[in-house]
Amino acid sequence: MEIMANRMDRGFFRYQEEFEEKALEVLRSGWYILGKEVAEFEKEFAAYVGTKECVGVASGLDALALSVRAMGISAGDEVIVQGNTYIASVLGITMNGATPVFTEPDEYYNIDPEGIEEKITEKTRAIMAVHLYGQASRMERIMEIAQKHHLQVIEDCAQSHGACCGGKMTGSFGAAGCFSFYPSKNIGAFGDAGAVCTDDPELARKIRVLRNYGSQKRYYNEVAGVNSRLDEIQAGLLRVRLRHADECEAERKALCGRYLEEIKNPKILLPKCPEGVGTVWHQFVVRTKERDALAAYLKEQGIGTLIHYPVPPHLSEAYRCLGYQKGDFPVTEQYAGEVLSLPLYNGMTREEQDYVIHAVNKF
Ligand SMILES: *Cc1c(COP(=O)(O)O)cnc(C)c1O
């Protein structure tokens, strides 16, 4: 049997008619940028997350970079972020000239709240919490630390659509909740797309202006902005996704519930969920000292896997200029050497999952 690490076709075919109908509706409308679909999606997604405002942008990276910019964070400022994140989280900081200050993750792969305070300096402006793999960070504690030190909180929710902490949605805690709708995310578009959720109307206004060349009124530019608009067609298709978000989330939860129950191999560490924190399972990440051997063995059986992520940003070629070395973040580096994401996608069949579980248990 051949099983891909991830596939998006099944999630499309399940709702094919609705997607095709919406795509045709937008094509035939004659209006393709910043129209009714974007406005409606922004309203619906704000309601889903539980924030007053949502601003659609072109990608998850832009959601992060424009949020940091709209907060006035720039050269000379520091933003605290976990070491074991996708490079885009860090790019959102450095694109604005600000400095990322890395900190170690906890056993749940999210930022360890207890490591934050020792990283705060007089230059610190914000804490970026990345809700990795679909699991919410421990936001009550993070918000407490942020308030005590007068810091902004930016949430990277690219992997956490629908994940909650204490019954409250990720993306609704910090000043800005930054979402990606890259096709493989839990709520995915059919191309690039992103959004910022916020309760702050002034921050929302600034991002709205920035995404459209820095203008609110056409051809009158208040700031030197960018072109980072969410397309009408993507917004329309995302509205269809959003209608089915709960059932897709439930399906992933059931799939991962089986993995948790039926994978029994003393060499393999399963993911854990802290109390009071809901996870929407963007990835099912196991850990083992024999990661590369496990990946190779599964590949022989026709099972695809992915590593999220093999090179932590502080050791990435791109950030050599920051001057970090191997050994600077031992937990982050240990995870990078041990994590493996098992196949997980909407539409995964029982037989496919049986096959994966059996193979993993036999390793
Ligand atoms: C996907 C992702 C991003 C970037 O989103 P894009 O839409 O691809 O720009 C940022 N942060 C995390 C944690 C991600 O997984």
Ligand as a Chemical Component Dictionary entry (heavy atoms), coordinates in Angstrom:
data_LIG
# 
_chem_comp.id                   LIG 
_chem_comp.type                 NON-POLYMER 
_chem_comp.pdbx_formal_charge   0 
_chem_comp.three_letter_code    LIG 
# 
loop_
_chem_comp_atom.comp_id 
_chem_comp_atom.atom_id 
_chem_comp_atom.alt_atom_id 
_chem_comp_atom.type_symbol 
_chem_comp_atom.charge 
_chem_comp_atom.model_Cartn_x 
_chem_comp_atom.model_Cartn_y 
_chem_comp_atom.model_Cartn_z 
_chem_comp_atom.pdbx_ordinal 
LIG C1 C1 C 0 2.576 27.589 7.410  1  
LIG C2 C2 C 0 3.156 28.355 8.520  2  
LIG C3 C3 C 0 3.454 29.725 8.405  3  
LIG C4 C4 C 0 3.433 30.469 7.094  4  
LIG O1 O1 O 0 2.258 30.475 6.404  5  
LIG P1 P1 P 0 2.263 30.745 4.813  6  
LIG O2 O2 O 0 0.826 30.946 4.504  7  
LIG O3 O3 O 0 2.854 29.553 4.159  8  
LIG O4 O4 O 0 3.073 31.980 4.586  9  
LIG C5 C5 C 0 3.858 30.413 9.540  10 
LIG N1 N1 N 0 4.010 29.773 10.710 11 
LIG C6 C6 C 0 3.770 28.462 10.858 12 
LIG C7 C7 C 0 3.935 27.842 12.205 13 
LIG C8 C8 C 0 3.359 27.700 9.770  14 
LIG O5 O5 O 0 3.120 26.393 9.923  15 
# 
loop_
_chem_comp_bond.comp_id 
_chem_comp_bond.atom_id_1 
_chem_comp_bond.atom_id_2 
_chem_comp_bond.value_order 
_chem_comp_bond.pdbx_ordinal 
LIG C1 C2 SING 1  
LIG C2 C3 SING 2  
LIG C2 C8 DOUB 3  
LIG C3 C4 SING 4  
LIG C3 C5 DOUB 5  
LIG C4 O1 SING 6  
LIG O1 P1 SING 7  
LIG P1 O2 DOUB 8  
LIG P1 O3 SING 9  
LIG P1 O4 SING 10 
LIG C5 N1 SING 11 
LIG N1 C6 DOUB 12 
LIG C6 C7 SING 13 
LIG C6 C8 SING 14 
LIG C8 O5 SING 15 
# 
